[in-house]
Amino acid sequence: MKERIAKLLDYMTKQQALALGFTNHGAMYGIPCWVGETDAKGPMVAAKWGPAEHLISLGYWVTGLTLSMLGREPYFRIQIGREIR
């Protein structure tokens, strides 16, 4: 039953996250995420639950728009948690 619910909600497992290059648990806008390092462009972030990816995109867009209207460089707060084991 637990696996069916996870599949229905498009949950990314630890094994899938590690295979894609994610290294840590984290949060963006309070949404649980997987976080990994990429090149100089910044970290790689993906929501653990598929539907939450839309909330992250909305937060990203609102933050970028608001800060650019204020004449400030956009930044995005990503909380990096413990390493994936």
Secondary structure, 3 states (H helix, E strand, C coil): CHHHHHHHCCECCHHHHHHCCCCEEEEECCEEEEEECCCCCCCEEEECECCHHHHHHHHHHHHHHHHHHCCCCCCCCEEEEEECC
